[in-house]
Amino acid sequence: MIPWLRMSDPPDAFPAVSEALEDPDGLLCAGGDLSPERLLAAYRRGIFPWYAEGQPILWWSPDPRMVLFPDELRVTRSLRKSLRNRGFLVTFDRAFADVVSQCADHGLRAFEGTWISPDMHRAYVELHQLGHAHSVEVWHGEQLVGGLYGLELGRAFFGESMFSAMTDASKVALFHQVGALRDRGVELIDCQVASDHLFSLGARLISRAEFLARLERAWPPSTAAASARQVDRTAP
């Protein structure tokens, strides 16, 4: 039996990540809710939600962890051609909700049998409205053909999903996102779980312990506390 979070439990009432199941995905607990307070508390601890329709909310902390360091993004010759010649227009935070919807239908996790439920969609749109979640959009003419979204917290970015409706569109989104994050001093991009696609882009696996140590430096407790106060409507 995995631990169960009750709706009435404090937002940070997660088990220690060392209690996660000993498998690559690291299932930690189930239940709770997708309130901004609980989501921020989860990410602070290296935990994220991921579950399929009909399941309770499942919380994960993989070991090892897939990460991308901004200076290690692999830009292939074909991607460079796409950046120059495909006529893409790239924007930031222009169509966040649409990107999430497209990721639900076409993102990497959709092909793995897990998708973004309406509750997940609402939760991340709320985080976007609070200034924590951000998107990159890739347009071809008037059509949204690629993008990604995630959370930028301190000097860490937590990538949630990406989609592509044209060749290389999601890679173009990632290229521009990594450049913008590097310019802002972000030093850690969390990709969560391993995939061949992410390996091809330069992401690599590190241990959970190393990930948590890097997260502590990139998003120190004082900064995390400020993020929590931002979603506490009663805080001074």
C-alpha positions as CSV (number, residue, x, y, z in Angstrom):
1,M,0.0,0.0,0.0
2,I,1.4,3.4,-0.9
3,P,0.7,6.4,1.4
4,W,-2.6,8.3,0.8
5,L,-2.9,12.1,1.0
6,R,-6.2,13.4,2.3
7,M,-7.7,16.6,1.0
8,S,-7.4,18.0,4.6
9,D,-3.7,17.3,4.9
10,P,-1.3,20.3,4.8
11,P,0.0,21.0,1.3
12,D,3.5,19.8,2.3
13,A,2.4,16.6,3.9
14,F,4.3,14.4,1.4
15,P,6.3,11.3,2.5
16,A,10.1,11.6,2.3
17,V,11.1,10.8,-1.3
18,S,13.3,8.0,0.0
19,E,10.0,6.1,0.6
20,A,9.2,6.1,-3.2
21,L,8.9,2.6,-4.7
22,E,12.2,1.3,-6.0
23,D,11.5,1.5,-9.7
24,P,12.7,4.0,-12.3
25,D,9.5,6.0,-12.1
26,G,9.5,6.3,-8.3
27,L,5.8,6.2,-7.3
28,L,5.6,7.9,-3.9
29,C,2.0,8.4,-2.8
30,A,-1.6,9.1,-4.1
31,G,-4.5,11.4,-3.3
32,G,-4.6,15.0,-2.2
33,D,-5.4,17.7,-4.7
34,L,-3.9,19.9,-7.4
35,S,-4.1,23.2,-5.5
36,P,-1.2,25.7,-6.3
37,E,0.0,25.3,-2.7
38,R,0.3,21.6,-2.9
39,L,1.8,21.6,-6.4
40,L,4.5,24.1,-5.3
41,A,5.2,22.1,-2.2
42,A,5.6,19.0,-4.3
43,Y,8.0,20.5,-6.8
44,R,10.0,21.9,-4.0
45,R,10.6,18.3,-2.8
46,G,11.3,16.9,-6.3
47,I,7.8,15.4,-6.6
48,F,5.3,15.8,-9.5
49,P,1.8,14.5,-10.4
50,W,1.3,12.2,-13.2
51,Y,-1.8,9.9,-13.6
52,A,-4.2,8.6,-16.1
53,E,-7.9,9.1,-16.4
54,G,-9.8,7.1,-13.8
55,Q,-6.9,7.0,-11.4
56,P,-6.4,9.0,-8.2
57,I,-3.7,11.7,-8.4
58,L,-0.4,9.9,-8.3
59,W,2.8,11.6,-7.1
60,W,6.3,10.6,-8.4
61,S,9.9,11.1,-7.6
62,P,12.0,9.1,-10.0
63,D,15.5,7.8,-9.3
64,P,17.4,8.4,-11.5
65,R,16.1,11.7,-12.8
66,M,16.2,13.0,-16.3
67,V,17.6,16.6,-16.5
68,L,18.8,18.9,-19.2
69,F,21.5,21.5,-18.4
70,P,21.1,24.6,-20.6
71,D,24.7,24.4,-21.9
72,E,24.2,20.8,-23.0
73,L,21.3,21.2,-25.4
74,R,22.2,19.3,-28.5
75,V,21.4,21.3,-31.7
76,T,21.6,19.0,-34.7
77,R,22.2,20.2,-38.3
78,S,18.6,19.4,-39.2
79,L,17.3,21.5,-36.3
80,R,19.5,24.4,-37.4
81,K,17.9,24.2,-40.8
82,S,14.5,24.2,-39.3
83,L,15.3,27.2,-37.2
84,R,16.4,29.1,-40.4
85,N,14.1,27.8,-43.1
86,R,10.7,26.6,-41.9
87,G,9.2,30.0,-41.3
88,F,8.3,29.4,-37.7
89,L,7.3,32.3,-35.4
90,V,8.1,31.7,-31.7
91,T,6.2,33.4,-28.8
92,F,6.2,33.2,-25.0
93,D,3.2,33.0,-22.8
94,R,0.8,34.0,-25.6
95,A,-1.4,30.9,-25.7
96,F,-0.6,28.9,-22.5
97,A,-4.0,27.1,-22.2
98,D,-3.9,26.1,-25.9
99,V,-0.4,24.7,-25.5
100,V,-1.6,22.6,-22.5
101,S,-4.6,21.3,-24.5
102,Q,-2.4,20.4,-27.5
103,C,0.1,18.6,-25.2
104,A,-2.9,16.6,-23.8
105,D,-3.7,15.4,-27.3
106,H,-0.3,15.2,-28.9
107,G,2.4,15.4,-26.2
108,L,4.9,12.8,-25.4
109,R,2.9,11.5,-22.4
110,A,-0.2,11.1,-24.6
111,F,1.7,8.4,-26.5
112,E,2.7,6.7,-23.3
113,G,-0.9,6.3,-22.2
114,T,-1.0,9.1,-19.8
115,W,-2.6,12.4,-20.5
116,I,-3.5,15.8,-19.1
117,S,-6.9,15.6,-17.5
118,P,-9.2,18.6,-17.2
119,D,-8.2,19.0,-13.6
120,M,-4.6,19.1,-14.5
121,H,-5.3,21.6,-17.2
122,R,-7.1,23.9,-14.8
123,A,-4.4,23.5,-12.2
124,Y,-1.6,24.6,-14.5
125,V,-3.6,27.4,-16.0
126,E,-4.0,28.7,-12.4
127,L,-0.2,28.4,-11.8
128,H,0.3,30.3,-15.1
129,Q,-2.1,33.1,-13.9
130,L,0.0,33.2,-10.6
131,G,3.1,33.7,-12.7
132,H,4.7,30.3,-12.0
133,A,3.9,28.4,-15.2
134,H,5.0,29.4,-18.7
135,S,4.7,28.3,-22.3
136,V,6.5,28.6,-25.5
137,E,4.4,28.6,-28.7
138,V,5.6,27.8,-32.2
139,W,3.4,29.2,-35.0
140,H,3.3,28.5,-38.8
141,G,1.2,31.3,-40.1
142,E,-1.8,31.5,-37.9
143,Q,-1.6,27.8,-36.8
144,L,-0.1,26.7,-33.5
145,V,2.1,23.8,-34.5
146,G,4.4,23.2,-31.5
147,G,5.1,24.2,-28.0
148,L,5.9,23.3,-24.4
149,Y,5.0,24.4,-20.9
150,G,6.4,24.1,-17.4
151,L,7.2,25.9,-14.2
152,E,10.0,28.3,-13.6
153,L,10.8,28.4,-9.9
154,G,14.0,30.1,-8.7
155,R,16.7,29.1,-11.1
156,A,15.0,25.8,-12.0
157,F,12.6,25.0,-14.8
158,F,10.3,22.0,-14.5
159,G,9.3,20.9,-18.0
160,E,5.9,19.3,-18.1
161,S,5.1,18.4,-21.7
162,M,5.7,19.4,-25.3
163,F,4.0,18.8,-28.6
164,S,4.7,19.0,-32.3
165,A,2.3,19.1,-35.2
166,M,5.1,19.8,-37.7
167,T,8.6,18.4,-38.0
168,D,10.9,19.8,-35.4
169,A,8.3,22.3,-34.0
170,S,8.7,21.1,-30.4
171,K,12.5,21.1,-30.8
172,V,12.3,24.7,-32.0
173,A,10.3,25.6,-28.9
174,L,12.8,23.9,-26.7
175,F,15.7,25.7,-28.4
176,H,14.2,29.1,-27.7
177,Q,13.1,28.2,-24.2
178,V,16.6,27.0,-23.3
179,G,18.1,30.2,-24.6
180,A,15.7,32.4,-22.6
181,L,16.2,30.3,-19.5
182,R,20.0,30.6,-19.9
183,D,19.7,34.3,-20.2
184,R,17.8,34.5,-16.9
185,G,20.4,32.4,-15.1
186,V,18.4,29.1,-14.9
187,E,20.8,26.3,-14.3
188,L,18.6,23.2,-14.1
189,I,15.8,21.9,-16.4
190,D,13.9,19.0,-15.0
191,C,12.7,16.6,-17.7
192,Q,11.3,14.1,-15.0
193,V,11.4,10.7,-16.7
194,A,13.7,9.3,-19.4
195,S,12.9,9.0,-23.1
196,D,14.9,8.4,-26.2
197,H,13.6,11.8,-27.5
198,L,15.0,13.6,-24.5
199,F,18.3,11.8,-24.7
200,S,18.6,12.9,-28.4
201,L,18.3,16.5,-27.2
202,G,21.2,16.3,-24.7
203,A,19.3,15.4,-21.6
204,R,20.9,12.9,-19.2
205,L,20.1,11.0,-16.0
206,I,21.4,11.9,-12.6
207,S,20.6,10.3,-9.2
208,R,17.7,11.6,-7.2
209,A,20.1,12.7,-4.5
210,E,22.1,14.8,-7.0
211,F,18.9,16.3,-8.4
212,L,17.7,17.3,-4.9
213,A,21.0,18.9,-4.1
214,R,21.0,20.8,-7.3
215,L,17.4,21.8,-6.8
216,E,18.3,23.1,-3.3
217,R,20.8,25.4,-4.8
218,A,18.7,26.5,-7.8
219,W,15.5,27.0,-5.7
220,P,16.7,27.7,-2.1
221,P,14.2,27.6,0.8
222,S,13.9,31.4,1.0
223,T,12.9,31.7,-2.7
224,A,10.5,28.7,-2.3
225,A,8.9,30.4,0.7
226,A,8.3,33.6,-1.4
227,S,6.6,31.4,-4.0
228,A,4.4,29.9,-1.4
229,R,3.4,33.3,-0.1
230,Q,2.4,34.3,-3.6
231,V,-0.4,31.7,-3.7
232,D,-1.4,32.3,0.0
233,R,-4.2,34.8,-0.4
234,T,-4.2,35.5,3.3
235,A,-0.5,36.2,3.6
236,P,0.6,39.8,4.2
